Amino acid sequence: MSMADKEANRKVRGATWAGIYYDDDPAQLSRDIDRLLASAPSVHGETAMAILSPHASLEYSGDLMALAWNSCSNRKVARIVIIAPWHRAAESVIWLPESLNFEGPFGSIDVERRCVAEFMDCGTSFSQSDIPHLEEHSIEVQLPFAARLFPGVPIVPLLVGSPSGILVRALASGLGLVFGKKRSSTLFVISSDLEFARSPEESARRSTRLLDLLESGDWESMLEEQGAKKLGSCGIASIAGFLASGLAGKAQILDRRISGTAREEEEEPHGEYAAVAFG
């Protein structure tokens, strides 16, 4: 096979959610990201080693996303690991992409294939398929910020399936094995919203409990309460796995906000979002 044929057969994950979660016009998207970052306060010395960033649309949570990303903007990193939920997952599996690039109006971002291969050697909880990645928005919405702040830096995209103790421990072990010696040159991004409930009071109460457990690093209680349906954040397995890996430093809650509109409050659950930085 010629070099041209090999290039033509390269798998690329296109932008599935452009025009829905963020603008599909490159110039407008660039203006949106620059405006959000310019408005975000400077915190944490801009050297956070990991962040938690929401994954709603830019309209709903772009300011909190920018706040989280701004907190690590002075880092010099070799890779960005994005740990996110697959909302439609029925299996307790961690999905890595087959694609070599993620492309969209933000440009093209390479996937760090060596780390993908290392994860695939970490056990049967890790699998490789583009299908979950094409269906899911939770990684894609982080990419405009990654491209703007860390141009040319490859990503390692991990989609985490249905929460279970086995899955969380597998994620924690894999993160430790692959990045234990690369921690200082790696930015970890947990893509997660907080809690959704039928009333803003209930959403706030559950989100406060989740953030308390996150700050204390108590991932085991987090899982127990998720199993008892006391917590239900979409990213709870991603958060718990990162905390259990031993790679997380001290967490700082930068800001949080509840969403929900007056006209929809009876039909739609209220959700809460937060920006978190880890030292």
C-alpha positions in Angstrom: 0.0 0.0 0.0 1.4 3.4 -1.0 1.8 6.2 1.5 -1.1 8.1 -0.2 -3.4 5.1 0.3 -2.4 4.7 4.0 -3.2 8.4 4.5 -6.5 8.0 2.8 -7.4 5.1 5.1 -6.5 6.9 8.3 -9.5 6.8 10.6 -10.8 10.3 11.7 -13.4 11.1 14.2 -15.3 14.1 12.8 -17.2 16.7 14.8 -20.6 15.1 15.5 -21.9 17.8 17.8 -20.7 21.0 16.1 -23.6 23.3 15.6 -25.4 21.9 18.6 -23.1 22.2 21.6 -20.9 24.8 20.1 -20.8 26.9 16.9 -19.8 25.1 13.8 -18.3 28.2 12.1 -14.6 28.2 12.9 -14.3 32.0 13.1 -17.3 32.3 15.4 -16.1 29.4 17.6 -12.7 31.0 17.9 -14.3 34.3 19.0 -16.5 32.4 21.5 -13.6 30.5 23.1 -11.4 33.6 23.3 -14.3 35.6 24.9 -15.0 32.9 27.5 -11.3 32.5 28.4 -10.8 36.3 28.6 -13.7 36.6 31.0 -12.6 33.7 33.2 -10.7 34.8 36.4 -7.1 33.7 36.8 -6.9 31.1 39.5 -4.7 28.3 40.9 -1.6 30.0 39.3 -2.9 28.5 36.0 -0.9 25.4 36.7 -3.5 22.9 37.8 -2.5 19.3 37.0 -6.1 18.2 36.5 -9.5 19.8 36.1 -13.1 18.9 36.2 -15.0 20.7 33.4 -18.8 20.5 32.5 -20.0 19.2 29.2 -23.2 21.1 28.5 -23.3 23.4 25.6 -21.2 26.6 25.6 -24.4 28.5 26.1 -25.1 26.8 29.4 -21.7 26.1 30.9 -19.1 27.7 28.7 -18.1 30.1 31.4 -17.4 27.3 33.9 -15.6 25.3 31.2 -13.4 28.3 30.5 -12.8 28.8 34.3 -11.6 25.2 34.6 -9.4 25.3 31.5 -8.0 28.7 32.5 -6.7 27.2 35.7 -4.3 24.9 33.8 -3.5 27.3 30.9 0.2 27.8 31.9 1.0 24.1 32.0 3.5 22.7 29.5 2.2 19.3 28.8 2.9 16.4 26.4 -0.6 15.0 26.3 -4.2 15.7 27.5 -6.1 12.8 29.0 -9.9 13.4 28.7 -11.9 11.1 30.9 -15.7 11.3 30.2 -18.9 9.3 30.5 -20.6 7.5 27.7 -24.2 8.5 28.5 -25.8 5.7 26.5 -23.5 2.9 27.9 -25.1 -0.3 29.0 -21.8 -2.1 29.6 -19.1 -1.5 32.2 -16.4 -0.9 29.6 -13.8 1.9 29.0 -13.8 2.8 25.3 -10.7 4.1 23.5 -11.0 5.4 19.9 -9.8 3.6 16.7 -9.4 7.0 15.1 -6.0 8.7 14.8 -7.4 12.2 14.9 -10.4 14.1 16.2 -11.4 16.9 13.8 -13.8 19.8 13.8 -14.1 23.5 13.4 -11.5 23.7 16.1 -9.0 22.0 13.8 -7.4 18.5 13.9 -6.1 17.0 17.2 -4.0 13.9 17.1 -4.7 10.9 19.4 -1.6 9.7 21.2 -1.6 6.1 19.9 1.1 4.8 22.3 -1.0 5.5 25.3 -4.0 3.9 23.7 -2.0 0.8 23.1 -0.8 0.8 26.7 -4.4 1.0 27.9 -5.3 -1.9 25.7 -2.7 -4.0 27.6 -4.3 -3.1 30.9 -7.1 -5.7 30.9 -10.5 -6.7 29.5 -12.2 -3.6 30.9 -10.6 -1.6 28.0 -11.9 -1.9 24.5 -11.4 0.0 21.2 -14.2 1.3 19.0 -15.2 4.6 17.3 -18.9 4.0 17.7 -19.2 5.2 21.3 -17.0 8.2 20.5 -19.1 9.2 17.5 -22.3 9.0 19.6 -21.0 10.9 22.6 -20.5 14.7 23.1 -18.7 14.8 26.5 -15.2 14.7 25.0 -15.9 16.7 21.9 -17.1 19.8 23.8 -13.8 20.0 25.6 -11.7 20.0 22.4 -12.2 23.7 21.4 -10.5 24.7 24.7 -7.8 22.1 24.3 -7.0 23.3 20.7 -7.0 26.9 21.8 -4.8 26.6 24.9 -2.6 23.6 23.9 -2.2 23.6 20.1 -0.4 20.6 18.8 -0.8 18.6 22.0 -2.3 15.1 21.4 -5.2 13.7 23.4 -6.0 10.4 25.0 -9.8 10.1 25.0 -11.4 7.7 27.4 -15.2 7.1 27.5 -16.3 5.4 30.7 -19.2 3.0 30.6 -21.8 2.0 33.2 -20.5 2.6 36.7 -19.3 -0.4 38.8 -16.7 -1.0 41.4 -14.8 -3.3 38.9 -14.8 -0.6 36.2 -13.7 2.2 38.6 -10.8 0.0 39.9 -9.8 -0.9 36.3 -9.8 2.8 35.3 -7.7 3.7 38.4 -5.2 0.9 37.7 -4.9 1.8 34.0 -4.4 5.5 34.8 -1.7 4.7 37.3 0.1 2.2 35.0 0.1 4.4 31.9 0.6 7.8 33.5 2.2 7.2 36.9 5.7 8.1 35.5 4.2 10.8 33.1 2.1 12.7 35.6 4.2 15.9 35.5 3.8 16.1 31.7 0.1 15.1 31.5 -3.0 17.2 31.9 -6.1 15.2 33.1 -9.5 16.5 32.2 -12.6 15.0 33.8 -15.6 15.9 31.7 -18.6 15.8 34.0 -21.7 17.6 35.1 -22.9 17.3 38.7 -26.3 16.2 39.8 -29.8 16.6 38.2 -33.0 16.5 40.2 -36.6 17.7 39.8 -36.1 20.6 42.2 -33.2 23.1 42.4 -33.0 22.4 46.1 -32.5 18.7 45.6 -30.0 19.2 42.8 -28.0 21.5 45.0 -28.1 19.1 48.0 -26.9 16.2 45.9 -24.3 18.2 44.1 -22.9 19.5 47.4 -22.6 16.0 48.7 -20.8 14.9 45.5 -18.4 17.8 45.8 -17.7 17.1 49.4 -16.8 13.6 48.6 -14.6 14.8 45.7 -12.7 17.2 47.9 -12.1 14.5 50.5 -11.1 12.0 47.9 -13.7 9.5 49.1 -14.4 7.7 45.9 -15.6 4.6 47.7 -18.5 6.4 49.4 -19.1 8.1 46.0 -19.7 4.7 44.5 -21.7 3.4 47.4 -24.1 6.3 47.2 -24.4 6.0 43.5 -25.3 2.4 43.9 -27.9 3.3 46.5 -29.3 6.0 44.0 -28.4 8.8 46.4 -26.1 10.2 43.8 -26.4 10.0 40.0 -23.9 12.3 38.3 -23.2 11.2 34.7 -19.4 11.3 35.4 -19.3 9.6 38.7 -17.3 6.6 37.5 -14.8 9.0 35.8 -14.4 11.1 38.9 -14.1 8.0 41.2 -11.6 6.3 38.9 -9.4 9.4 38.8 -9.5 9.8 42.6 -8.7 6.1 43.1 -5.7 6.3 40.8 -3.6 8.2 43.3 -2.8 10.8 40.6 -5.1 13.5 41.9 -3.8 16.3 44.0 -5.9 18.5 46.3 -9.2 19.6 44.8 -10.3 23.2 44.7 -13.9 24.1 43.8 -13.6 27.1 41.6 -17.3 27.9 41.0 -20.6 26.1 40.7 -24.0 27.0 39.3 -27.4 25.5 38.9 -29.2 25.5 35.5 -32.8 25.3 34.4 -35.2 27.8 32.9 -38.4 29.0 34.4 -40.5 27.8 31.4 -39.0 24.3 31.6 -38.7 23.8 35.3 -41.7 21.5 35.6 -40.7 19.3 32.6 -37.0 19.3 32.8 -34.7 18.3 35.8 -32.5 21.0 37.2 -28.8 20.4 36.7 -25.8 21.8 38.4 -22.3 22.4 36.9 -19.0 23.1 38.6 -15.4 24.0 37.7 -12.8 22.2 39.7 -9.0 22.3 39.7 -6.6 19.8 41.2 -3.2 20.8 42.5 
